[in-house]
Amino acid sequence: MDNITNHGADNAGAGDRVREQTSSEINARIDSETEELVRRFATRSKAEISRRIEELEREWDVDRALMPVAGTNVLLGLTLSQTVSRKWLIFPAVVSSFLIYHAVQGWCPPVAVLRRLNFRTRHEIEREKYALKALRGDFEQAVPVSSDSGSRAEQALQAAQS
Protein backbone atom coordinates (compact mmCIF):
# COMPACT_ATOMS: atom_id res chain seq x y z
CA MET A 1 0.00 0.00 0.00
CA ASP A 2 2.78 2.47 0.82
CA ASN A 3 4.31 1.76 -2.55
CA ILE A 4 1.13 2.80 -4.31
CA THR A 5 0.69 5.87 -2.13
CA ASN A 6 4.27 6.97 -2.71
CA HIS A 7 4.01 6.16 -6.38
CA GLY A 8 0.83 8.23 -6.52
CA ALA A 9 2.46 11.17 -4.79
CA ASP A 10 5.34 11.07 -7.25
CA ASN A 11 3.40 10.48 -10.46
CA ALA A 12 -0.24 11.48 -9.93
CA GLY A 13 0.06 14.50 -12.13
CA ALA A 14 3.57 14.56 -13.52
CA GLY A 15 3.68 17.68 -15.65
CA ASP A 16 0.66 19.13 -13.81
CA ARG A 17 1.73 22.70 -13.01
CA VAL A 18 -0.90 23.19 -10.30
CA ARG A 19 0.33 20.09 -8.44
CA GLU A 20 3.93 21.18 -8.86
CA GLN A 21 3.11 24.54 -7.26
CA THR A 22 0.94 23.07 -4.48
CA SER A 23 2.46 22.02 -1.16
CA SER A 24 3.28 18.34 -0.86
CA GLU A 25 1.02 18.10 2.21
CA ILE A 26 -2.04 19.28 0.27
CA ASN A 27 -1.21 17.03 -2.69
CA ALA A 28 -0.76 14.06 -0.32
CA ARG A 29 -4.09 14.80 1.39
CA ILE A 30 -5.93 15.04 -1.93
CA ASP A 31 -4.25 11.82 -3.18
CA SER A 32 -5.09 10.03 0.07
CA GLU A 33 -8.75 11.09 -0.07
CA THR A 34 -8.98 9.94 -3.70
CA GLU A 35 -7.39 6.58 -2.90
CA GLU A 36 -9.73 6.09 0.07
CA LEU A 37 -12.75 6.78 -2.15
CA VAL A 38 -11.56 4.20 -4.67
CA ARG A 39 -11.04 1.65 -1.88
CA ARG A 40 -14.60 2.26 -0.61
CA PHE A 41 -16.05 1.76 -4.08
CA ALA A 42 -14.23 -1.58 -4.48
CA THR A 43 -17.13 -3.22 -2.62
CA ARG A 44 -19.93 -1.32 -4.36
CA SER A 45 -22.07 -2.34 -7.30
CA LYS A 46 -21.35 -1.38 -10.90
CA ALA A 47 -24.37 0.95 -10.79
CA GLU A 48 -22.99 2.81 -7.76
CA ILE A 49 -19.57 3.06 -9.41
CA SER A 50 -21.22 4.38 -12.58
CA ARG A 51 -23.06 7.06 -10.57
CA ARG A 52 -19.78 8.15 -8.99
CA ILE A 53 -18.16 8.35 -12.43
CA GLU A 54 -21.04 10.55 -13.58
CA GLU A 55 -20.45 12.81 -10.55
CA LEU A 56 -16.78 13.05 -11.45
CA GLU A 57 -17.66 14.11 -14.98
CA ARG A 58 -19.51 17.10 -13.48
CA GLU A 59 -16.88 17.94 -10.84
CA TRP A 60 -15.28 21.33 -11.25
CA ASP A 61 -11.50 21.24 -11.40
CA VAL A 62 -9.36 24.00 -9.92
CA ASP A 63 -9.00 25.82 -13.26
CA ARG A 64 -12.74 25.89 -13.85
CA ALA A 65 -13.37 27.08 -10.29
CA LEU A 66 -10.83 29.87 -10.72
CA MET A 67 -12.65 31.44 -13.68
CA PRO A 68 -15.90 32.54 -11.94
CA VAL A 69 -13.93 33.71 -8.90
CA ALA A 70 -11.74 35.87 -11.12
CA GLY A 71 -14.66 37.11 -13.23
CA THR A 72 -16.68 38.06 -10.18
CA ASN A 73 -13.75 39.93 -8.66
CA VAL A 74 -13.09 41.83 -11.90
CA LEU A 75 -16.76 42.86 -12.13
CA LEU A 76 -16.76 43.83 -8.46
CA GLY A 77 -13.67 45.99 -8.94
CA LEU A 78 -15.15 47.67 -12.02
CA THR A 79 -18.44 48.32 -10.23
CA LEU A 80 -16.70 49.74 -7.18
CA SER A 81 -14.53 51.94 -9.41
CA GLN A 82 -17.68 53.47 -10.89
CA THR A 83 -19.66 53.81 -7.66
CA VAL A 84 -17.08 54.39 -4.92
CA SER A 85 -13.67 55.43 -6.21
CA ARG A 86 -11.56 55.00 -9.34
CA LYS A 87 -8.88 53.57 -7.06
CA TRP A 88 -10.84 50.30 -7.16
CA LEU A 89 -9.53 49.78 -10.72
CA ILE A 90 -6.40 48.34 -9.13
CA PHE A 91 -8.46 45.33 -8.03
CA PRO A 92 -9.37 44.05 -11.54
CA ALA A 93 -5.79 44.78 -12.61
CA VAL A 94 -4.43 42.56 -9.82
CA VAL A 95 -6.96 39.81 -10.57
CA SER A 96 -6.06 39.93 -14.27
CA SER A 97 -2.35 39.69 -13.45
CA PHE A 98 -3.12 36.61 -11.31
CA LEU A 99 -4.85 34.98 -14.29
CA ILE A 100 -1.90 35.70 -16.56
CA TYR A 101 0.52 34.34 -13.96
CA HIS A 102 -1.63 31.23 -13.59
CA ALA A 103 -1.65 30.70 -17.35
CA VAL A 104 2.15 30.90 -17.44
CA GLN A 105 3.17 29.29 -14.14
CA GLY A 106 0.17 27.17 -13.16
CA TRP A 107 -0.27 28.95 -9.86
CA CYS A 108 -1.63 32.13 -8.34
CA PRO A 109 -2.78 33.01 -4.80
CA PRO A 110 -6.44 32.01 -5.38
CA VAL A 111 -5.31 28.55 -6.52
CA ALA A 112 -3.71 27.96 -3.13
CA VAL A 113 -7.05 28.74 -1.48
CA LEU A 114 -8.98 26.53 -3.91
CA ARG A 115 -6.57 23.61 -3.34
CA ARG A 116 -7.06 23.93 0.42
CA LEU A 117 -10.80 23.72 -0.27
CA ASN A 118 -10.17 20.36 -2.01
CA PHE A 119 -10.50 21.48 -5.61
CA ARG A 120 -8.59 18.94 -7.66
CA THR A 121 -6.81 19.23 -10.97
CA ARG A 122 -8.41 17.67 -14.04
CA HIS A 123 -5.69 14.99 -13.95
CA GLU A 124 -6.52 14.09 -10.34
CA ILE A 125 -10.22 13.75 -11.19
CA GLU A 126 -9.42 11.64 -14.26
CA ARG A 127 -7.18 9.40 -12.14
CA GLU A 128 -10.09 8.58 -9.82
CA LYS A 129 -12.38 8.07 -12.80
CA TYR A 130 -9.93 5.68 -14.47
CA ALA A 131 -9.49 3.66 -11.26
CA LEU A 132 -13.28 3.41 -10.84
CA LYS A 133 -13.67 2.29 -14.46
CA ALA A 134 -11.06 -0.40 -13.78
CA LEU A 135 -13.05 -1.50 -10.70
CA ARG A 136 -16.26 -1.53 -12.73
CA GLY A 137 -14.61 -3.96 -15.12
CA ASP A 138 -14.05 -1.71 -18.11
CA PHE A 139 -10.46 -2.98 -18.33
CA GLU A 140 -10.61 -6.62 -17.22
CA GLN A 141 -6.90 -7.19 -17.72
CA ALA A 142 -6.08 -4.30 -15.34
CA VAL A 143 -8.12 -5.58 -12.38
CA PRO A 144 -8.95 -9.29 -12.23
CA VAL A 145 -12.51 -10.02 -11.11
CA SER A 146 -11.43 -12.81 -8.77
CA SER A 147 -9.38 -10.52 -6.51
CA ASP A 148 -10.67 -9.50 -3.07
CA SER A 149 -11.98 -5.91 -2.84
CA GLY A 150 -8.88 -4.49 -1.13
CA SER A 151 -6.58 -6.02 -3.69
CA ARG A 152 -8.85 -4.90 -6.54
CA ALA A 153 -8.77 -1.32 -5.26
CA GLU A 154 -4.97 -1.34 -5.06
CA GLN A 155 -4.72 -2.79 -8.57
CA ALA A 156 -7.14 -0.17 -9.88
CA LEU A 157 -5.16 2.64 -8.24
CA GLN A 158 -1.94 1.25 -9.67
CA ALA A 159 -3.50 1.00 -13.15
CA ALA A 160 -4.61 4.62 -12.84
CA GLN A 161 -1.00 5.69 -12.24
CA SER A 162 0.15 4.39 -15.61
C-alpha positions in Angstrom: 0.0 0.0 0.0 2.8 2.5 0.8 4.3 1.8 -2.6 1.1 2.8 -4.3 0.7 5.9 -2.1 4.3 7.0 -2.7 4.0 6.2 -6.4 0.8 8.2 -6.5 2.5 11.2 -4.8 5.3 11.1 -7.3 3.4 10.5 -10.5 -0.2 11.5 -9.9 0.1 14.5 -12.1 3.6 14.6 -13.5 3.7 17.7 -15.6 0.7 19.1 -13.8 1.7 22.7 -13.0 -0.9 23.2 -10.3 0.3 20.1 -8.4 3.9 21.2 -8.9 3.1 24.5 -7.3 0.9 23.1 -4.5 2.5 22.0 -1.2 3.3 18.3 -0.9 1.0 18.1 2.2 -2.0 19.3 0.3 -1.2 17.0 -2.7 -0.8 14.1 -0.3 -4.1 14.8 1.4 -5.9 15.0 -1.9 -4.3 11.8 -3.2 -5.1 10.0 0.1 -8.7 11.1 -0.1 -9.0 9.9 -3.7 -7.4 6.6 -2.9 -9.7 6.1 0.1 -12.8 6.8 -2.2 -11.6 4.2 -4.7 -11.0 1.7 -1.9 -14.6 2.3 -0.6 -16.0 1.8 -4.1 -14.2 -1.6 -4.5 -17.1 -3.2 -2.6 -19.9 -1.3 -4.4 -22.1 -2.3 -7.3 -21.4 -1.4 -10.9 -24.4 1.0 -10.8 -23.0 2.8 -7.8 -19.6 3.1 -9.4 -21.2 4.4 -12.6 -23.1 7.1 -10.6 -19.8 8.1 -9.0 -18.2 8.3 -12.4 -21.0 10.6 -13.6 -20.5 12.8 -10.5 -16.8 13.1 -11.5 -17.7 14.1 -15.0 -19.5 17.1 -13.5 -16.9 17.9 -10.8 -15.3 21.3 -11.2 -11.5 21.2 -11.4 -9.4 24.0 -9.9 -9.0 25.8 -13.3 -12.7 25.9 -13.8 -13.4 27.1 -10.3 -10.8 29.9 -10.7 -12.7 31.4 -13.7 -15.9 32.5 -11.9 -13.9 33.7 -8.9 -11.7 35.9 -11.1 -14.7 37.1 -13.2 -16.7 38.1 -10.2 -13.7 39.9 -8.7 -13.1 41.8 -11.9 -16.8 42.9 -12.1 -16.8 43.8 -8.5 -13.7 46.0 -8.9 -15.1 47.7 -12.0 -18.4 48.3 -10.2 -16.7 49.7 -7.2 -14.5 51.9 -9.4 -17.7 53.5 -10.9 -19.7 53.8 -7.7 -17.1 54.4 -4.9 -13.7 55.4 -6.2 -11.6 55.0 -9.3 -8.9 53.6 -7.1 -10.8 50.3 -7.2 -9.5 49.8 -10.7 -6.4 48.3 -9.1 -8.5 45.3 -8.0 -9.4 44.0 -11.5 -5.8 44.8 -12.6 -4.4 42.6 -9.8 -7.0 39.8 -10.6 -6.1 39.9 -14.3 -2.4 39.7 -13.5 -3.1 36.6 -11.3 -4.9 35.0 -14.3 -1.9 35.7 -16.6 0.5 34.3 -14.0 -1.6 31.2 -13.6 -1.7 30.7 -17.3 2.1 30.9 -17.4 3.2 29.3 -14.1 0.2 27.2 -13.2 -0.3 28.9 -9.9 -1.6 32.1 -8.3 -2.8 33.0 -4.8 -6.4 32.0 -5.4 -5.3 28.5 -6.5 -3.7 28.0 -3.1 -7.0 28.7 -1.5 -9.0 26.5 -3.9 -6.6 23.6 -3.3 -7.1 23.9 0.4 -10.8 23.7 -0.3 -10.2 20.4 -2.0 -10.5 21.5 -5.6 -8.6 18.9 -7.7 -6.8 19.2 -11.0 -8.4 17.7 -14.0 -5.7 15.0 -14.0 -6.5 14.1 -10.3 -10.2 13.8 -11.2 -9.4 11.6 -14.3 -7.2 9.4 -12.1 -10.1 8.6 -9.8 -12.4 8.1 -12.8 -9.9 5.7 -14.5 -9.5 3.7 -11.3 -13.3 3.4 -10.8 -13.7 2.3 -14.5 -11.1 -0.4 -13.8 -13.1 -1.5 -10.7 -16.3 -1.5 -12.7 -14.6 -4.0 -15.1 -14.1 -1.7 -18.1 -10.5 -3.0 -18.3 -10.6 -6.6 -17.2 -6.9 -7.2 -17.7 -6.1 -4.3 -15.3 -8.1 -5.6 -12.4 -8.9 -9.3 -12.2 -12.5 -10.0 -11.1 -11.4 -12.8 -8.8 -9.4 -10.5 -6.5 -10.7 -9.5 -3.1 -12.0 -5.9 -2.8 -8.9 -4.5 -1.1 -6.6 -6.0 -3.7 -8.8 -4.9 -6.5 -8.8 -1.3 -5.3 -5.0 -1.3 -5.1 -4.7 -2.8 -8.6 -7.1 -0.2 -9.9 -5.2 2.6 -8.2 -1.9 1.2 -9.7 -3.5 1.0 -13.2 -4.6 4.6 -12.8 -1.0 5.7 -12.2 0.2 4.4 -15.6 
